[in-house]
Amino acid sequence: MQFVFAPVLGALSDNLGRRPVLLVSLAGAVINYLVMAFAPQLWMLVLGRAIAGLTSANVSVATAYITDISPRDQRARRFGLFNAMFGAGFIIGPVLGGLLGDTWLRLPFIAAAVLNAGNLLLALFVLPESRPPARARIDLAALNPLRPLRWVFSMKGLFSIVLVFFILSGTGEAYGTCWALWGFDTFQWNGLWIGFSLGAFGVCQTLVQAFLPGPATRLLGERWAVVVGIACACIALVAMAFARQGWIVFAIMPIFALAGIGTPAFQALATRQVDPTRQGELQGVLASAVSLASIVAPLAFSALYFMVEKDWPGAIWLSVVVVYAIAVPLVFFGTRTA
């Protein structure tokens, strides 16, 4: 649902303005979690997840909003802050969900509904419109999810932008898919140590994305900031591939976290490739690429992990390095000067 509807919501926000699309999608999120909290049958739960996929596609609208209100030289820093909030959420959310779920199985979904309702009220009463609507009515062509894909292939350099974003998102999926398996097979980590290592990584990456993308892009430029982020990730992944003691993972965590400067820098670079009137459509296509990566990458990396698990579990991280390497020439030669 995210894959299909992220470009649609992004394009609608170009036509109608960012604020109304955000309000409707946040209201849908409240409804989704209430349905999930009280669903008496499985099909209702599936329906709730479908609504969740549609409404969470509003990330494309949020990133377009940031583009609207940010000067070019501030975009990487603000995208970094935006991503850092996701990082903080991925640290706090599972802990909160676990605590509430132990009290009552449906309570985490009620809490999610309340949090989304608070978000809706915040957007309704505080958030101003960042872009006046281009049209007073819905452009039915914007509801066609294939239209943005045709645009991607028709505009020079845009396909490579989307491909790099897909690669960066796909490599990120490898950690969530294989980390726990690798930690158990290599170091015999239990659930506590796996959670502790992921939490430490989340804290380091959140701090990096909150504070470093802006200075990094000013010092290195957007393209080199992306490449340096990839290089830091590759150094850490090679060390992890050959690690035989768990403390090494924690020692390289700061280097690993420096990879977090890459995605915000690339998001800023991507916004310079298209006209301001199509930023919502661009962000929708990029969000769709993230969703596609979240479908394809876990299947691919998990299959590969079980191929190498018996002989060398750490080899999975070298495969991630190979995938990262594909992105580097695309960053330099696949983005036009803007």
N, C-alpha and C positions, 0 to 999 in steps of 0.2 A: 504493500500500500504506500509506503514511503517512496519507493522507487517510482511508482506511477504518478503520485500526486505532488511530490515536491516541485517539479517543474510547473505544474498547473497552478499551485498556490503562488509561486514566484511570479509567474506571468500575470496572474490576477492582481497581485499587489502593484505591478507596474501600471495597470489600468485603473484600479479603484483606489489606490493608496495603500500604504503598509498597514495602517492602524485597523481599518475594518476587517482585513483578512486575519490579522493577529487576534482580534477580539472573537471572531467567529471560531477560529481554531482552538483558542483557549477554552471557550465555552464547550466545544466538542470534547475537549480533554476532560473536563469536569464530568460530563455525561458518561464518557467512557469508563472512568474509574468507579463511578457509582454503579454502572451496569456490572462491572467486574466484581465489585464488593458484594452485590446481592444476587448475582446470577444463580438460579437454582438448577440450571441445566447447562451442559457443555456447549451447546450451540450458541447460547447467549454469551458465554465467555469468549468464544471465537469471534462473535460479532463485536464484542468490546475491544478485542485486540485489533480488529480491522479498523474500527474507529480510531484507536490509538495510533495506528500507522498513518492514517490520513491526517490527524491533527498534529502529530509530531513532525510532519513534513513542514511545519511552520518555521523550522530552523532556517530554511531558505529565505523566508521573509525577514527574520530577525537579522541575518547577515546582510541582506540588502539594506535594511534600515541603518545598520552600522556604516555601510558604505555611503549612504546618503548624507549622514551627519559628520563624516570624518574627512578632513583634508587628506590628500594622498600620502603625505609623510607621516600621518598618524594612524593609518589603517592597520599596519602590521601590529602596532602596540595594542590597539583596541581589539583586533581579532585574537591576539594572545590573551587578553583579559577575558574575552568571551569563552575561549577554549578552556581557560583556567577555571572558570565557573563550572564547566562541565566536569573537569577533573575533580573539583571539590565535591560536586554532587555524587560522583562515582565513589568517593571515599565515604561520605556521610550517608548516602542513600541506602546502601546494603546493610550498614550497621543499624540504622533506624528501622529498616524493614525487618531485619532479624529480630530486634527487640520487640517490635509491635506484633510480629507474627507469632512469637512465643506466647503472647498474651491471648490473641484471638486471630485465627487464620485470615479473616477478612479485614482486620484492622489496618494493615498496610495500604490497602486500596482505598479505604475511607480517608486515611491520612493524605494519600496522593490526591484525592478529590478536593480535600480542604486546601492543600497547598496550591493546586491549580486554580481554585476559586480565588485565593488571595492574589495570585498572579493576574487573574482576569480583572479583579477590582483595581489593582495597581495600574494595569494598562488602560482601564476605562477612565480613571480619574486623574492620572498623573502623566501618562505617556502622550506627547503631542504627535501630530502627523509629521512625518519627515519628508513626504513627497506628495504634492497635490495630485489628485486623481487626473489621469490623462483623459478619461471618458466618464460620463455620468452614468453609464450603464455597463453591464457585463459584456465583454467581447466574447461571443460564443467560440470564436477560433482559439481563444486562450484556454478553453477547456479541453482542447485536444492534446493529450500527453505526447503525441508523436511530433507535434510542431516544433518544440524546442530541440528534439533530436535531429530533425532536418536542418535546423539552424546551425547546430554544432558542426555538421558535415559540410555545410555550404560556406562557412566563414573560415578564412585562412587562419591557421594557427590555433583555432578554438578546440579542435579535437585533441591536440596534444596537451592542452591545458587540462581537459577533462580526464585524459588518460593518466597524467601525472597525479592528479587528485585521486583517481581510482587506485593507483599503485600505493600512494602514501596511506590511504585508508585501508587497503588490503593488508599491508605490512603490519599496521596497528592491530588488525584482527588476529594476527598470528600469536600475539602475546596472550590475549584472553583465551585462545583455543588451546595452546600448548604449554603455557607456563606451569600450571598445576601438575600436569602429567610429567613434564621434564623435571620439575623440582622433586617429585616423589621418586622417579626412576634414577636420578643422578645423585641426589643427596639424602634420599629417604625422608624428605620433609613431611611432616604431618600437616593437618589443616591449619593449625596455628601459624606455623612458619610460612606456609604458602600465603596465608592472608597477610601476615606481617610483611613479607617481601613485596607483595602487590601494593599494600598500603604505603610502604616506604617509597616505592616508585611513584605512586600517585601523588604523594606530598611533594617530592622533588620536582616532578613534571609540572604540577600546578604552580609552584613558585617560579619555575623557569618561564612558563607561559605568561604569568602575570607581570613579570618584571623585565625580561630580557629581549623579546622580539623587537621592540622599538629601538633600543640602543644597538642591537645587532644589525638591523636593516640600515640604520644611519651610518654605521661604521663600515659595513660590508656591501651594502646594496641588497636588494631583494633576492636576486638570483644567487649570489654567493652565500647569503644567509641560509637559503634552502639547501645548498650543497654542503655547507658546514654542518647543518643539522643532520643531514644524511650521513656525513662522514662520522660524526660522533656516534650515531646509532650503529654504524657498521663496526667501529672499533669495539664498542661494548658487546655487540653480538658475537664477534670473533672471540673475545675473552670468555663469554658465556659458553660458547661451543666447546672450548677446551678446559673449562673450569672443572675441578674435581673436588673442591671444597666450597661450602656454601658462603663463607665469609667473602669470597671474591665477588659474588653477586652484589653484596651490599657495598663493597669498596668501589665498584665501577658505577654505582647508581647515579652519582652526579654527572658523569660523562654521558651515561645513557639518557638522563633527563634533558641534557642539552639538545637532544634531537627535537625537543619541543619548540625550538625557535623556527623550525623548517616550515611547518604547516601554516602558521599565521603569516609568515613572509610570503609564502606562495599564494595564499588567499589575497593578500594585498596586490601581488603581481597580477593575479587573474583579473582583478577589478579594473586594471588599466587596459585590458585588451578589448573591452566593449564600451559602447556608448552608455552614458548615465541613464538613458531612458529604458535600457534593457538589463539593468543590474539585477532586478528580481528574477528575470528569466535565467540569467547566468547562474545566480545562486541556487535556483531551483535545479538546474542541470547538475551542478556540483553536488548538491545534497542527494540527488538521485544516484550519482556515481558512488557516493558513500554507502547508500543503501544497497546498491548492487554488490559492492565489495563485501558488505556484511553478510551477503548470501553466498557468494562464490568462495571467498577466501577461507572461511572456517572449514568448508568441505575439502578444499584443496590442501590446506596445511595439516588438517587432522589425518587425511589419507596418507600424506607424505610422512607424518610423524610415525605412524604405525608401521611404515616400511623400514624406518631406520631405528626404531625403538630398541630392538634387541642388541644391535651391534654398536650403535653410537647415538644416543638420544640427542646429544648436543648438535648433531649435524643439521637439525631442523633450523637452527639459527643461521647457519651458513646459507641455507636456501633463501632466507629472508634477505641476507646481504646481496645475493644474486638479483633478487627482485628489485631491491633498492637501486642497484647499479643500472638497471634499465631506465630509471627515471632521470639520471644525471644528464645524459645528452639531450633528453627532451626538454629539460629546464633551460639549457643554454640555447638550443637551436630551434625549439618548438614554440618559443614565445617571441612575438614580434616586439620591437622597440616601441614603447608607448610613453 
